[in-house]
Amino acid sequence: MADRDVLVEALDGCLEAQAFKDYTVNGLQVEGRREVRRVLTGVTANQALLDEAVAWQADMVLVHHGYFWKNEPARITGMKRRRLKTLLANDINLAAYHLPLDAHPTLGNNVQLAERLGLVSEGCLDGVPGRGLVHVGRLADELAAGGELDSAALGAEFSRRLGREVLVIAGHDRPIKRIAWCTGGAQDYIGLAIEAGVDAFLSGEISERTTHSAREEGVTYLAAGHHATERDGVRALGEWLAAEHAVEHRFVDIDNPA
C-alpha cells in the first residue's frame, strides 16, 4: 500500500511532467482516497475502464487519455458527469499523462511501440533531446533479416505484431529501410518525415490529406490505430509503479478499433 501523493509525485518526477506544455492536465486529475493498494491502467478513462476499476476495487486509475482537454466544454453534464460520478462515488483517484508519456525514453509510447514492432530509434525529428515525439530510425536486425520488405510486407508484419489491420498507403515501391514514427494522432507530422527523407512514416490515425501527401511526396504511410499504438506505454508505466512502490497493478485493454 502507498500514499496517493507519494505515487503522484513519483509519476510526475519519472515523466518530467512539468517540462511539457500540453493540451491537458498532467498528473492527478480527480482526487480519491489517500491510501492506494491497487492501480488499474488503461489507454483512456472511458466508462468501461472506470467500471472495471470499480469491480476490481481499484484505488487509482492511471491513463494516457484523461479529462480536461483544451477547448473542452466546461459543463459537467452527460457523459462527463457519469464518469466523474463513478470516480467520486467510489473514492477512486484518476491520474493521466499525455505528452510526458509519449516522450519518455524508456516507458514512453513511442519507444514501447518500437520495441513491439521491431524498430530501432536513432533520434527524434522534433523537440529537445530526451523529449522528442517523432522518432526516426531503422528496422531491427531480426526484422530486416527476413529480406528487403516493401510497403505491403511491412504493413502485414506490423499488423501481425499489433493484432489489428494496419492501413498502408504505399507512396513508392522501394524496400523500406528508413522509417519515422509517432504514436496516436500524429499524421500531420508526415511533413517532418518527408523532410528527413525516410521511406515510411507510421502513426495511429490518418486524415484524407495524409493519403495525398504520402503518394505525391513518395513516402509510405502506415496508419496503425491511435489506441493500438498507445497501449504499451501506460502498461509499462503501471508496471514500473508497481515495482517501485509495492502496489498491485492491472492493465485493462478496452477494445477500440480507431
Secondary structure, DSSP 8 states (H G I E B T S, - for coil): -EEHHHHHHHHHHHHTGGG---SS--EEEE---SEE-EEEEEEE--HHHHHHHHHHT-SEEEEEE-S--TT------HHHHHHHHHHHHTT-EEEE-SHHHHH-TTTSHHHHHHHHHTEEEEEESSSSTT--SSEEEEE-HHHHTT----HHHHHHHHHHHHTS--EEE---SS---EEEE--SS-GGGHHHHHHHT-SEEEES---HHHHHHHHHHT-EEEE--HHHHTHHHHHHHHHHHHHHH--EEEE-------
